[in-house]
């Protein structure tokens, strides 16, 4: 179904333009939220260079619960306001962390992770969860990643049917 192995791009803007085109083609045919998140994490893990984890935490009963992902096993529950994911969810703001060792309260799931980006998923004013991506490279993520991944989350919101509750 999807045979793209890499994206050849001269810059991050072009990378995200191509990634988001592939993602739209992949997700636009079926609106199931679980299938969409599963394919989203697989696509990111396959095509983003220098990452070691890509996936979702979903808001359930006031805390973040592990959702579809690619990478090593991860923490199952994260309280709002704790760690990078919990902070992004509570503040509803992208968290761009150049060095996880300097993020207060960072939760270590994979000790190889050195940097992280977390994008809140807000659908119709409601927090659904977060997109979390880790890298073994310090300062792997920047503002171009934040913009590109916000676009990725926007595509999710455009094409999938979110459940009322997880």
C-alpha positions as CSV (number, residue, x, y, z in Angstrom):
1,X,0.0,0.0,0.0
2,X,2.7,2.5,1.0
3,X,6.2,1.9,-0.4
4,X,7.9,5.2,0.3
5,X,11.1,4.6,2.2
6,X,12.6,8.1,2.5
7,X,11.9,11.7,1.6
8,X,14.5,13.5,-0.4
9,X,14.3,17.2,0.6
10,X,16.7,20.1,0.6
11,X,15.2,21.7,3.8
12,X,12.7,20.9,6.5
13,X,9.9,22.9,4.9
14,X,10.1,20.7,1.8
15,X,10.3,17.6,3.9
16,X,7.1,18.4,5.8
17,X,5.3,19.4,2.6
18,X,6.1,16.0,1.2
19,X,5.4,14.2,4.5
20,X,2.0,15.9,4.9
21,X,1.1,15.1,1.3
22,X,1.8,11.4,1.9
23,X,0.0,11.5,5.1
24,X,-3.1,13.1,3.6
25,X,-3.2,10.4,0.9
26,X,-2.8,7.7,3.5
27,X,-5.4,8.9,6.0
28,X,-8.0,10.5,3.8
29,X,-9.6,7.1,2.7
30,X,-10.7,6.0,6.2
31,X,-11.8,8.1,9.2
32,X,-11.2,5.5,11.9
33,X,-9.3,7.2,14.7
34,X,-7.3,4.1,15.8
35,X,-6.3,3.2,12.3
36,X,-5.4,6.8,11.6
37,X,-3.2,7.2,14.6
38,X,-1.5,3.8,14.0
39,X,-0.6,4.7,10.4
40,X,0.4,8.2,11.5
41,X,3.0,6.9,14.0
42,X,4.3,4.3,11.5
43,X,4.7,7.0,8.8
44,X,6.6,9.3,11.1
45,X,8.8,6.6,12.4
46,X,9.6,5.4,8.9
47,X,10.2,8.7,7.2
48,X,11.6,11.1,9.9
49,X,15.3,10.9,10.2
50,X,17.1,10.6,13.5
51,X,14.2,9.7,15.7
52,X,13.8,6.7,18.1
53,X,10.1,7.1,19.1
54,X,6.9,8.4,17.5
55,X,3.5,8.1,18.8
56,X,0.5,9.4,20.7
57,X,-0.8,9.8,24.3
58,X,-4.5,10.2,24.5
59,X,-6.5,12.0,27.2
60,X,-8.5,9.6,29.3
61,X,-10.0,10.2,32.7
62,X,-7.8,13.3,33.2
63,X,-4.5,11.7,32.4
64,X,-2.5,10.8,29.2
65,X,-2.7,7.1,28.3
66,X,-0.3,5.5,25.8
67,X,-1.8,5.2,22.4
68,X,-0.5,3.9,19.0
69,X,3.3,4.3,18.6
70,X,6.5,3.0,17.0
71,X,9.6,2.5,19.1
72,X,10.6,0.9,22.3
73,X,7.9,0.2,25.0
74,X,6.9,3.4,26.7
75,X,5.4,4.8,29.9
76,X,1.7,4.0,30.0
77,X,0.3,6.9,32.1
78,X,1.4,10.5,32.3
79,X,-0.3,13.0,34.6
80,X,-1.2,16.3,33.1
81,X,1.5,18.8,33.9
82,X,4.2,16.1,34.3
83,X,7.1,15.6,31.9
84,X,7.2,17.0,28.4
85,X,3.9,15.4,27.3
86,X,2.0,16.3,30.4
87,X,3.2,19.9,30.1
88,X,2.2,20.2,26.4
89,X,-1.2,18.8,27.3
90,X,-1.8,21.1,30.3
91,X,-0.5,24.3,28.5
92,X,-1.9,23.3,25.1
93,X,1.3,24.4,23.6
94,X,4.0,22.7,21.6
95,X,7.0,21.7,23.7
96,X,10.3,21.8,21.9
97,X,13.0,20.4,24.1
98,X,16.6,20.6,22.8
99,X,18.0,18.5,25.7
100,X,15.7,16.4,27.9
101,X,18.2,16.4,30.7
102,X,17.4,20.1,31.3
103,X,13.6,19.8,31.2
104,X,12.2,19.9,34.7
105,X,10.4,16.7,35.6
106,X,11.3,14.9,32.3
107,X,10.0,11.3,32.3
108,X,12.6,8.9,30.9
109,X,11.0,6.1,29.0
110,X,14.0,5.4,26.7
111,X,17.4,6.6,28.1
112,X,18.7,7.0,24.5
113,X,16.3,9.9,23.9
114,X,18.2,13.3,24.0
115,X,15.6,15.7,22.5
116,X,11.8,15.7,22.2
117,X,8.9,17.6,20.5
118,X,5.3,17.2,21.7
119,X,2.4,18.7,19.8
120,X,-1.0,18.9,21.6
121,X,-4.0,17.6,19.6
122,X,-6.9,19.9,20.1
123,X,-10.1,19.1,18.2
124,X,-13.1,21.5,18.4
125,X,-11.5,23.1,21.5
126,X,-11.2,19.8,23.2
127,X,-7.8,18.3,24.1
128,X,-7.6,14.8,22.6
129,X,-4.0,14.0,23.5
130,X,-0.5,14.7,22.2
131,X,1.8,13.7,19.4
132,X,5.2,12.8,20.9
133,X,8.4,12.3,19.0
134,X,11.8,11.6,20.6
135,X,15.3,11.7,19.1
136,X,18.7,10.3,20.3
137,X,20.2,13.5,18.9
138,X,20.4,16.7,21.0
139,X,18.6,19.7,19.5
140,X,17.1,17.5,16.7
141,X,13.9,19.5,16.6
142,X,13.4,23.2,15.8
143,X,10.6,25.7,14.8
144,X,10.4,24.2,11.3
145,X,9.6,20.8,13.0
146,X,7.0,22.5,15.2
147,X,5.3,24.1,12.1
148,X,5.5,20.9,10.1
149,X,4.2,18.7,12.8
150,X,1.4,21.1,13.7
151,X,0.3,20.7,10.0
152,X,0.5,16.9,10.5
153,X,-1.8,17.2,13.5
154,X,-4.1,19.5,11.5
155,X,-4.4,16.7,8.9
156,X,-5.4,14.2,11.6
157,X,-8.1,16.6,12.8
158,X,-9.4,17.1,9.3
159,X,-9.7,13.4,8.4
160,X,-10.4,11.2,11.4
161,X,-13.5,10.9,13.5
162,X,-12.4,11.3,17.1
163,X,-14.4,9.3,19.7
164,X,-16.4,11.1,22.3
165,X,-14.3,9.4,25.0
166,X,-11.3,7.1,25.0
